[in-house]
Amino acid sequence: MKQALILSGGQGTRAKNRIGNTPKSLIKIGDKPLLWHQLNLLEKYKYDEVLLLTHHFSDQIFKYINKKNNWNLNIKVIKEEAPKGTGGSVLNCFASLSNNFLVIYGDTMLDVNLEKLERFHKDNNADASIFIHPNDHPNDSDLIEIDENNSITAFHSYPHEDGIFYSNLVNAALYYIRKSSLIEYEGRNKKFDFIRDIFPKLLKSGHVIKGYNSPEYIKDCGTPYRIDKVNRDYISGYINECRLDRKQPCIFIDRDGTINKEMDHLKSHEDFVLLPGVTEAIKKINSSKYRSIVVTNQPVIARGDCSLDDLNKIHNKMEMILGSHGSYLDRIYFCPHHPDSGFTGEVTGLKINCDCRKPKTGMIDNAIMDFNINRSQSWFVGDSTSDIMTAKNAGIRSILLETGYAGHDEKYHVQPDYTISDLNSAVDFILNGHDQLKNLCDLYLHQISPGDFVFVGGLSKVGKTNFSASLRECLIEKGINAVILSIDSWLLNENERGVGVLNRYEVSEVERHLKRLDNREDNIILNIPKYSRIKRNRSDKTKKFKIKKLDVVIVEGTISMFFLESILESNKLSIFLNLDEKIRYKRLVNDYKKRGYDEDQIKKIYNDRESDEHKIITASSSRADKNLIF
């Protein structure tokens, strides 16, 4: 027999000013009482019997059950004479318990795959299985520690000790319990709480207690704010979208240089510093349809610079800081391996060429299985070329941030789909700006056919790269393949440059490549130079670039309008982008600061370019078919 107990004896003190003398079980979620949603879920998963354990307002609950058709469930309303706590109320009906039973708190709204929870409980031969998840208020929640086998190792009841950082794994008030594990409590007519009394004592006595970590929807409705939040989630359809049988979009996030300040192998939680705007960014993800998942290489473990306990403290600090600002991460995946040897104190067993170390996709592949993630709707946000290569290998969109390494690690010759200043701006772009930019690009699609050229020009930092990336994405969705040629690939070494903007580029080589493409009758392989913005010179290495006969070629760069005449036989469209100068200047300043320039140097660069670039590039806008104001 499949049995569930619903603990509905609470008085609803925290929500008294909202619900008055209505039991929490009968507050409305949408147009139905909370209890209706719980019983409906139990019927869906074919439960046979439900024990409704009540105390306060028991008569109202009994009347509600009596006038309904019992949802094809055998429902028994049991009133306890005096409140005995969450554990005590269950023990009060010990004789009626099945061998294994489910416990639901009466003030929680949930949409959980109860069959998977039951299977987890039985497969692990657990005495108790506790549904756990991160939430946006861990600082005032009961927290749980688990090991790599999902075994619970510690309980941390609220209030928490100052200065101690815990993992943001919260008891969600949903349990599967083996009756025999409670045998020592039989007949003890006392007040017990599961999380404060019974579970810690069971753990101490050697019982197996497992943590079922799932992102499915379960939230308590114990306060007016949380009642309103759950109602918003229900009405918007968010609760339904959280079900793991539905494909989940995800924002994968690198850690160092993206979430926290890059420290070149962070080893201690004391050195962990969150970057500005990160808590706001994660909070926006939490309020959206996206999952927030960190994937991070942590070779400090294999190198012996940092223990697993030290790493956990770093992650606990990160999670508690985020939680103190109302945000949370759905999961953290890390790779502890490092293929190279020779470090003092290194961990030999971790010196392997694994499948999880970025840019390999093992961590992302695991997350996709765990969360049923939709690759085509997901993003990877990071600060290194390793992150961008990971996204490319995994088949998801990428955003390179201008924080941390800002792509200047140059380990891989790979282009991000988009480049954004910081994590907060990247999340804004994903949630809103990306669709807006695509809508803008859609205006030009009818003018572009297979094999055409599109020239995108404008001053530096006006958004040419992201516009070109969005245009390429729109064309591919239309069934037309497109490639982007960045003219910056042909920048000359700093000591080879002449006076004026055109003399900073190898103009003749750009023209030669474009003419080859203009006359292509078949696929063409181009050898594209690799330019380093940090070193301000080109590498001896080039990247082979295959361009098919019918590919649209998007030529992007400040001087792109000067190459329109290089294309004589193919159709072409030219777009010049304009941006408010104050915004452009701010972007330019931020970019050069990240490259190590001081304020005086940046002002000089800006003034020099004002005289030899700004007027020339702006004047080239007259050659464009379209002038677009961002």
N, C-alpha and C positions, 0 to 999 in steps of 0.2 A: 504493500500500500504506500502511495506517495502522499506524505502528510506535510502540511505547512502550518506554522503558528504565526498569527499576526498580533503583535503586542500593541493593544489599543487602549491601555488604561490611563494614559497621561492626561493631565489637566489642561495642558496648553497654556501655561503661565506666560511664556515669552510672547505669545501671539494673542493674549487676552483682549487687548484693545482692538483687535481686528475681528476675532471670531466669537467673542463674548462667551456664551454658554453652549457653543457648538463643539462637539468633540473634534479633535484634529483629523480623525479618520473620515469625517464627513465634510471637510472644507472642499470647496469646488475647485477642481482643476479643469479648465474649460467649462463645459456644462454638466459635468458629472462629478460626484464625490470622489475623493481620493481613494476610498475603500473600493469603489466600483472599478477603478483602474487596476488595483492590486488583485482583486478577485478575477477580473477578466484575464489578467496575465497568468494566474494560476490555472484557470480553465484551459487556456491556450496550451499550456505544457502538461495538460492531462493529470492534474493533481486530483486525488480522490477525496481527501478530507482536509478541512480547515478548522483549526481551533482559534476562535477569536477571543483573546484574553483581555478582559475589560475591567475597569473599576469606575473612574469618573464617567458620568454621562452614559453609563451602560444601557439604560433604558432606550435612549435615542438610537444607539447602534442596533439593539435588538429589534426595535420597530422597523428600522431600515431593512434589515435582513429579512424580516418576516414578510414584508410587502413585495419582496423581489422573488424571482424564481430560483434562487440559489445557484445560478450559473452552472447547473449540472454538477455542483459540488455538495458534499455532505458537510454543512457548516454548523458548528456548535459554538454558541456564545457562552463563555465561562466568565463569571464575575468573581473576582477575588475580594475577600472581605476587607483587606487592608493592603495598601501598596507594598509590594515586596521587591521592587526593582526589576530590571529586565531579566536577570537570571532567576530571581526568586519566583516571578510569575510563571516561568516555564517549569521550574522544579515543583511548583504547587500542583501541577497536573502530570507528575512523573509517570504514574501508572498508565496514563492514556497515550504516552509517546510511542511512536514507531521506532524501529531499530535505528533508522536515520531519518532526520526531519529537518525541514527548512524553517528558519526564523526570519521574519520580516518585521521591521519596526513600523508602527502604524502611521508615522508622520513622514514616510519616505515615498516619493514618486520614483518609480523605476520602470525601465524597459530593458530587461536583462534576459539573455538566453539561459534560462534555468536548467535546461538539459545539459548544457556544457558545464555549468557550475557543479551539477550533480555528478557528472562523469569525472570531472577533476577531483572531486572529493573522494570518490570510490577508487579511481585509478591510483591515487596516492595513499590509499589505505589510511586516511586521516581520521583522527579523533574529532577534529573540528576544522572546517575550512571557512576562512573569513574573506568576504569580498572587500578588496582594498583598491584604492585609486588615489591619484593626486587631486587636490582641490585648491580653490583660490583663497582659503583661509586656514592653512595648516597651523598657524600660531595659536588658534583657539580650538583645535581639534585633537582627538585622540590619535596618536601616531604609532606606526608599527614598523619594525625592522624585519627584513627577510634576507636570506642568503641566496646564493646562486641556484639553489634547488627549490626556491619558493617556500622554504621552511621558515616559520616565524621564529626570530631569535630574541625579540624584546618587545615590550609594550611601553609606550610613553603616554601616560594620561595627561590631559590638560588640567592645570596650568603647567607649562614647561619651564625648566630651569633656564635662567638668563645665561647667555653666552654659549649655550650648547646648541649645535646645529644637528637637526634630525632630517632624515629623508622624508620627503613629502609623500608619504603613503598613509592614507587615512582609512580608519575603520569606517566602512560605509553602512554599517548596521544591517548586514545581510549575511546570515550564517547557515552552513550545513553542519549538523552536529550528530555524532554517533551517541546514541542513548547510553551505551555501556560506559562511556567516558565520564558520565555524571553520576555513576552509581554511588560514589562516596558522599554525594550531597542528598541522596534520597532520604526523605523524612525530616530534613533540617528546615524547620519552619522559620526561616530568617530572611532578612533582606539581602539580596545579592545583586551585583551588577556584573554582566558578562565581561566587559572590557577591563574593569578595575579589580574584580575579585576572582571570578571563575577561570577565565582564560590564563591569566598570569600564574595561578596556582597549578593548573593543568600542565602548563609549559614547564614549570619548576619540577614537577613530579615526573617528567619524562614523556608526557603524551605528545603525539604528533599533531601539530597545528600548522596548517598551510595557509599561505596568503594567495588568494586568487586575484591577480592584478589584471583588471580589465577596464577599458575606456568606456564601456557601455554606460548608459544614463542611469544615475541614481542620486537623488538629492533630497535632503530633508526639507520639510515645509514648516519648520519650527518657529519662524519669525515672520512678521509681515513682509520684510524685504525678500525673504526666500520664497514665500508664497507667491509674491508678484513675479519673481524670477522664474519659478517653475511654470507659472501660467503663461508667461511670455514664450518660454521655450516650447510649451505644448502648442500654443496657438500658431507659432511660426513654423511648426513642423520640425524644429531642431531635435526634439526627443526622438522622433522617428528616424531622422537622419543619422543619429548616433549608433543605430543598430549595426552590429558587425556583419550582418548578412547583406548590408548595403555597402557599396564601394565608397571608401573614405578618401577625400582629397587631403593632402598633407603638405606642410611646409617643413622640410628638413633643414636643420640649422647646424652649422659648424659651431664649435665652442670658442676656442682661443682666437682672439682678434675679431670675433663676431658678436659674442655675448659679453665676454670679459676682455680686459686689457691684455694684449699679447705680451707675455713675459719670457718668451724663448724657453719653453719647457717649464711650465708652472708646476711647482713641487709641493707647495704648502697652501692650505686654505687661508693662512694669514696674508698671503700675497694676492689673493683673489680680489679683483676690483671689477665691478660691473660697469659696462660702458653706458654713457648717457642714452636715455630713451629706450633701453632694452625692456624694462618692466612694462612700459606703455605698449611696446610692440607685441610682447607675448600676450598681454591682456587683450589686445585687438584680435589676435589669432583665436584666443579662447572664446571670444564672443562671435566668431565666424563659423563657417562650416568646416574649416581646416583643422587638422591635428597639428600639434607642435611637437616635433621630435628632434632631439639633438643626436647627431652622429659625429663622433670625435676620435681621432687617433690620439692615443696616450702612450707613446713609446717610453715615457718616463718609468713605467712599470717594468718593462723588459730591461731597460738600462740600469735598473736598480737605484734610480734617483728618488723614487717615490713608491711607497708601499700601497697595496690595495686599500688599506685602511685610510691612508693619507688621501687617496683619490676620492674615496667615499666622503671624507670630510669636506673636500672641495665642492663636490656635487651637492652635499647636504646644505652647505652654506649658500650655494647658488639657489637652490630650491627654496630655502627659507627666506632669502631676500626677496625673491620673486613673489613668494606667498604673502609676505608682509605688505606687498603693494597690490594684492588681489589678482595675481596671475600664477600660472603653473605650466609645467611641461608635461606632456602626456607620457613621455618615456625618454630615457637617456641610454643610448647604445655607445659603447666605447670599445676600441681595439687596444689591447695591452701589448701587442707584439711589436717586434722590431727585427728586421732581417739581418742587420749588421752586428758583428761582434767586436769585442775589444774594449768594452766599457768596464770601469772598476765597479765591482758589486753587481754586475749584470745577472739576470735570471736566465740561466741557460735554457730552461724549458720553454721560454717565451721568445727565444731568438729563432723565429721561423718565418718562412715566406707564406703568410696566411692568406685567406680569401677575404678577410674583413678589413684589412688596412687600406684606407683610401689611397689611391683612386679605385681600388677594387670595390665591389658593390655588396660585399657580404652583409654589412650592417643594414644597408637599405633593403636588401632582399629579405632579411629577417623581419624588419619592420613591416614590409609589405605583406608578409604572411601573417604576422601577429595582428595587424590592424585592418587587413583586407583593403589595402591602399590602392587607389587608382593612379597609376603612373602618369597617364595623360593629363590629369588635372593637378599634378603635384609640382613642387618647386624645390630647388636646393639653393640655399643662401649661404655664402661663405666668403672668406677674404683671400683665398689662395687659389692658384691654378690647379692644385690638387683637388680642391672642392669642385671646381668647374669640370675637370676631367671626370670626377666621380659622377656628376650629374649627366655628363655626356654618355658615359658607360652604362648608366642606369636607365637612360632614355627619358629623363625628366628635364624640365626647363631649369635654367641656372641664372642666378643673379650674383655678380661679383660686387662685393662691398668695397668702399674706399676707406674702410677702417682696417686695423691690423696690418697684414702684409699688402693689402690692396692690389693683389695680383703680382706684386713685385718679387715674389719668391722665384718666379720664372722657371719652375721645375718642368712645366709642360707648355708646349706651344699650342694653346687652345684658346678659343675666343668664347667668352660668356654670351649667353643670349641677351642679357641686359646688365648694365652697370649702374649702381645706385650708391648714394653717399653712405648710408648707415642702415642698421637693421630696421629701425622705426620707419624710415622712408621706404625701405624695400617692402615692408608689410603693407603700407599704404598703397604702394604701386600694385602689389598682388591683389589686394582687396578692391581697389577702385581704379587706379591709374592705368593698369594693363588693359582693361576693357575700354576705357576712354581712348587710349592710344590706338587700339585696334579699330575702334569706330572711326577715328580720324583717318587711318590708313585705308579703311574700306571705301572712302570717297574716291580713291584713285585707282582702285582695282580694275574698273571697267576700261581704263586707258592702257592697261598693261597686258601684253600677250606673251606666250612662250617665245623665248629667244630675244626679247627686248632688253634694253638697258634702262636703268633708272639711276639718275645722278642726284645725290642728296648732299647739299652744301650748306654753308653757314659758318659763322665765327665759332671758335673753340668754345666748348661747354654750353652749347645751345640745345643739345639733345639729339645730335645726328645719329649717334651709334644706336641709341634705343629706338628711335624712329625707324631706322633701317631694319633693326631686328624685328620690330613689330610688323613692318611691311612684308618682310620675308615670311613671317609666321602666317600672315593673312593669305599670302599667295599660295603657300603650301597647303593650307586648309582648302583653298579653291582648286587644288589639284595641279598647281603650277610650281615646279621646283625652282628655288631661287638661291643664289649664293651672294655673299657680301665681300666685296674687295675694299679693304680700308687703305686709303692712300697713305696713311701714316706708316704703313709697312715700308714705304720707300723714302722715309726721312733719312737724310744724310747724317753721318757721324758729326758730332758737334764741331770738331776741328776742321771739317770739310765744308762747312756752310758758308754761303756768301751773304750779301746784304739783300734784304727783302724776303718776303714770304715764299715766293716761288723758288728762290735759290736755297731754300732749306730742304728741298726735295730733289730726288733723282728723276726729274721731269721726263727726260727722254726714255727712261725705262718704263715709266707708267704709260707713256704714249705707245711704246712698242707692244706692251702686253695688251692694251686695249685694242689696238689694230689687229692683233692676232685673233682676239675674241670676236671682233667685228666681222672678220672674214671666215670664221669657223664653219666648216661644212660637216664636222664630226666632233667628237669629244676632244678636249684639249687638256693637257697637263701643264700647269704653270708652277714655277719654282718661286715662291713668295718669300722675300727676306723676312728675317725676324728682328724687329727693332725693340730695344730695351729703353723704356722711359726713364728708368732709374739711372742706368749707365750712360744714357743718351748716345748710344751707338748701336750699330747693327752686329748681329752675330754672324759668324762665317757659315752657320747652318741655315738652310732654307726649308720651307715646308712645301711638300708637293700638294697642289691644289687641283683637283679634277673638276672640270666644268663641262657639262654636257651641252650638246648642240641646242637643245630647247630650254636650257636654264635661263631664267631671268638673272641678269647680272646687276646687282645694286652697287654702285660706285659711291663710296662714302668718304667725305673728307672736306676740310676747309677750302681746298683749292679745286674741288671737283668740277666747278663750273668752267674752269679753264680747259677741260679736256673734252668738252662737248663736240668740238670739231674733229676729234680723233675718231669719232664714230660716223661713218658715211653711209653704210649700207643697211644697218639695222635700225629699227624704230627705237626711239628714246624719249624718255620723260625726265624733266629736270625739276627738282623741288628745292627751294632755298628756305631754310628755317631761320626765324627771327625770335629773339627772346628779350624780355625786359633787361636793360643793361645792369641794373642793380642786382638782379638775380644771377645773371651771368658772371658778374664780377665776384659775387660771393662764392659761386662754385669754383671759379678759377683760384681764388685765395685758398679755399679748402684743399684743392688738389695740390697746389704747390707746397702748402704746409706739410702735407703728408709725404712729400718728396724731399723734405728737409730744408726748404727755403725759409728765410725769416721775412718779417714784414717789409723791410727796406728792399730786399731783393725782389720780392713779389711786386712791389710798386714799380720798380724799375722795369721789370719784365713787361708789366701791363702798359706802362708809358711807351716803352720801345715798340711794342706791338701796335699800340694805338697809332703810331706814326707810319710804320712800314707794313702793317697787315690789315688793321681795322678798315681803313678807307678802301683799300684794294679789294678785300673780300666782300665788303658791303656793296661796292660798285658792281661786283660780278653778279649780284642778284638780278640785274637787268637782263642777264642772259637766260634766266630760268623761266620755265613755263608757268610755274606756280610759286608764289611767295606765301609762306605759311607762318602765321604768328602763333607761337606757343603761349 
